[in-house]
Amino acid sequence: MQAENKKKRAIILNAVAKTIRDLRLKTGKSITLISNELNVSKSIWADAESGKSDLQFTTFWRISEALDITPENFIKLVKENLTEDVTFIE
């Protein structure tokens, strides 16, 4: 069960990472510039873009604001970037 949840978590984190990266690239801003604007470290942003970080909700909110997208629309884009259906409830 834990291994399956770990796999599902990785799928979601990869979808979040792709969404963040795609939206940042659309802004034309570097990781350095956008992390400075948001006042977060480059490593936090880079980890989010690489799927290494399970974001805190407040960090997720700040990132969506930095990317000029509502949290609701950000989540919609993440769902579109999922490679498969994911549910933690059996």
QUISULBEL-V390847 format. One line per field, one symbol per residue. ss: DSSP state (H for helix, E for strand, C for the rest). psi: psi as a letter, one per 30 degrees, with the letter a starting at -180 (. if undefined). burial: b if it has 16 or more other C-alpha atoms within 10 Angstrom, else e. Layout:
ss = ???
psi = ???
burial = ???
//
This chain:
ss = CHHHHHHHHHHHHHHHHHHHHHHHHHHCCCHHHHHHHHCCCHHHHHHHHHCCCCCCHHHHHHHHHHCCCCHHHHHHHHHHHCCCCCCCCC
psi = eeeeeeeeeeeeeeeeeeeeeeeeeefgkleeeeeeefhlleeeeeeeffgfkjkleeeeeeeeefghkleeeeeeeeeffkflkkkfk.
burial = eeeeeeebbbbbbbbbbbbbbebbeeeeeebeebbeeeeeebebbbebbbbebbbeeebbbbbbebbeeebeebbebbbebbeeeeeeee
//
